Amino acid sequence: MESLNSAVWTCLAVCAVAAGSDLATRKIPNLLTLGGIVVGLALHGAVGFVDAGWQGLIRGISHSLLGLILCSAFPLFSFARGEMGGGDVKLFAAIGTLCGPTMGFDAQTLTFLVTITFVLPWRLIRQRALMPSLRNAWISACNAVSPTPSRREIVAVKLAPVVMGPTILVGLCLAIARRGLLP
């Protein structure tokens, strides 16, 4: 449990610095995210070695690598579609490496929930794109169920890119609070 607490504190620090950097420069430094990945692998490997020798080392590194692979899969797909930045993908990979796949998935799920529930509507309202987006959704829904598609045109709605760093930090904090890992 002590190693998980150390990993969670480290992950919180990495995410806090990434959120600040993302807000200030719209970039998350590779040194920060890749450093978080390396620290996660080293931390879990070292704790595993101390607990159970070489088998523990392999088990700790394997668990950390599993978190890296699983927690970067969906964000990598989103990155390939142009929906997410590369720094966000690497930050999710660092969270998975430091906190493991279960907590990494919790952080991801809660991040996307916060994004859909709060960030997206706020952006639509702020950029005056709420009504065109609702109209587009209505036309698309009508076209999906109607045997004769509507002749109304869908209006292109262009939104500025999302700064995900702070939202990822919120998702991680919610995951930590949900699990009761920190006092």
N, C-alpha and C positions, 0 to 999 in steps of 0.2 A: 504494500500500500504506500510505503514511503517513496518508492521509485515512481509510482504513478503520480503522487503529489508533486514530486520534483518535475516530472514531465509536463504536468498540467500547468505549473507555474511558468516553466520555460515556454510552453506553447502560448500562454496568455501574454507573456512579454513579446514574443515574436509577432503575435497578432496585433498587439497594441502599437508596436513600432510600424508594422505594415499598414495599419489603418491610418496612422498619422502621415506616413509617406504617401499613401494613395490619395489622401485628401489634399496634401500640399503639392504634389508633383504629378498625380495621376499615374504613378508607376510604383510597383513594389520591387525593391532591389533583389536581384538574384542572390547576392551575398547573404541576405537575410533569410530567404526561403530555403535556399540550398544548404545554408548553415544550419537551419532548423532541422532539415532532414538528416544531416550528418550527426548533429547532436542527439537526435532521437535514436538513430541506429546505435551510436556509441553508448548512450545512457542505458538503453534496454539490453544491449549486449553485455555491458559491464555488470549491471545488476544481476543478469542471468548467470554470468560467470561466477560472481560472488556467492550466489544462492546454490548453484548446482554444477559448477565446473564447466567443462567444455560443452556438455549437452545443454546446460542452461544458457550459455553464450549463443549457441546456434538457435535455441528456442526463442530467446529474446530478440535476436536479429530477425529471425523469421517472422515473428509476430509484428515487428516494426515494419518490415518489408511488405507484409500483407496489408497493413494499414495504408502504406504508401500507394500500393497498386489499386486497392479497392476504393480508396477515397479520392483518387485522381481520375478514375474511369469516367464517371459522369461529367465532371467538369472538363475533361479532355474532349469529350464528345461535343460539349457546348462550345468549347474553344474552336474546334474544327468547323463548326457552323457559324462562327463569327459572333456568338452570343456572349462570350466571356473572354476576358483578357488572360494572357499567359501567366502573369503574376498571380492572379486569383487561383489558377489551376495549381501552381506550385505552392501557394499558401495552403490550399486544401490538402495537398500531398504532405506538407510539413505537419499539419494537424493530425493526419492519419498516422504518420510516422511517430510523432511524439505521444499521442494519446491512444493509439490503437484504432482498429477498424470500427469497433462498436461506437466509441465516443466520437470518432470522426464522422460516421454516418449521422449520428445525432446532431452534431454541429452543422453538417451540410443540410439536413432536413430542416432544422430550425432556421438556418440562414435563408433558405429558399422560401420558407413560410413567411418570414419577416419581409422578404423582398416582395412577394406577391400580395401580402396583406397590407403593408404600409408604404413601402418605397415606390412600387409601381403606381398605385393610385395617386400618391403625392406628386410624382413626376408628371402624370397625365394632367392633373389639375394645374400644376405650376406652368406647364408648357402649353396650356390651352388645347390639349389634344384629347380630353376626356369624351366630349360629345362625338367627334369624328370616330373615335375608337369604338364607342358604344354603337354607333350607326353601322360601322363595318361589321361588328359582331352580329348585329341583328340581321343584316343582309346575308352574311355567311350562314347563319342558322336557318334562315328562310330558304336559301338555296339548297341547303343540305336535305331538307325534308320535303320540299316542293317538287312535283314532277316537272314543272316548267320554271326554270331559273329566272330570277328577277332581272330586269334590264337596268336596274340601278347600278351605278359604278361604285366600286370600293375606292375610297379616298386614301392616298398614301399618307401615312403618319410617320414622320421622321422624328425620333427622339435622340437626345444626346446620350452618349454611353454612360452606363451606371458606374459609379465608383463603389466597388463591392467591398473594399477593405474594411470599412467601418461596420458594414452589415455582417461580414464574416465574424468580426470580433463580437458583435451582439449575439450571433448564433452560437458561438463558442461559449460565451458567458451563460446563455440560457441552458446549453447542454450541461455545463458544469453545475449550475444551480439545480437542474433537474435530477442530477445524479447525487447531489449533496457531497461533492468531493472536497470542497474547500469550506472552511468555517465562515 
